[in-house]
């Protein structure tokens, strides 16, 4: 049972380049989330998907897009990367409803130069 | 939306002593309050959680208390050990405005001194 898997683990981008962070979970969870973690800032919600076919903005959505490809997969896309998007990105999932324990992926460390 | 404040940002205690981390939240509709432990370079992992219909919960050396009236909750670790050294995050789940997900505090770096 792999839980939540993210790819890649590390990435360096040049300003203006685009990329997609992939996330997949094998726990049959309904809800999936993307967070970013910056030093001294905790984890901040970028986007979430309460169920397959739906997505909603979180606290810091600007500069990002998401796709809930199916129940298992939730991707995060940076269309034109900026240095301010240098961060560690975590994908998470929950069963949804009253089952609120969140399981996190191992994180993607992204550097934009 | 929800706002979660966490204190202190750094906490250093002697091995064997107790550690207390405190959080406050703003949205009275929040009803789920987890605590996550994150070791350096690793993912956050749930260590304990509490729901708004409960005032206290214990799991071995870890306990969490919730005061709904004051809108604050605390993590208590007793008999601290070196492996307790990590960053701890509190969080609150809000369910208003069509949004979902956890709002996290900024974290507490717990250092256990030998």
HADDOCK unambig.tbl for C-alpha pairs under 7 A between the chains (distance, minus, plus):
assign (segid A and resid 40 and name CA) (segid B and resid 106 and name CA) 5.84 0.50 0.50
assign (segid A and resid 41 and name CA) (segid B and resid 106 and name CA) 4.88 0.50 0.50
assign (segid A and resid 42 and name CA) (segid B and resid 104 and name CA) 6.11 0.50 0.50
assign (segid A and resid 42 and name CA) (segid B and resid 105 and name CA) 5.86 0.50 0.50
assign (segid A and resid 42 and name CA) (segid B and resid 106 and name CA) 3.95 0.50 0.50
assign (segid A and resid 42 and name CA) (segid B and resid 107 and name CA) 5.76 0.50 0.50
assign (segid A and resid 43 and name CA) (segid B and resid 104 and name CA) 5.87 0.50 0.50
assign (segid A and resid 44 and name CA) (segid B and resid 104 and name CA) 7.00 0.50 0.50
assign (segid A and resid 104 and name CA) (segid B and resid 43 and name CA) 6.27 0.50 0.50
assign (segid A and resid 104 and name CA) (segid B and resid 44 and name CA) 6.56 0.50 0.50
assign (segid A and resid 105 and name CA) (segid B and resid 43 and name CA) 6.54 0.50 0.50
assign (segid A and resid 106 and name CA) (segid B and resid 42 and name CA) 6.45 0.50 0.50
assign (segid A and resid 106 and name CA) (segid B and resid 43 and name CA) 5.11 0.50 0.50
assign (segid A and resid 107 and name CA) (segid B and resid 43 and name CA) 6.53 0.50 0.50
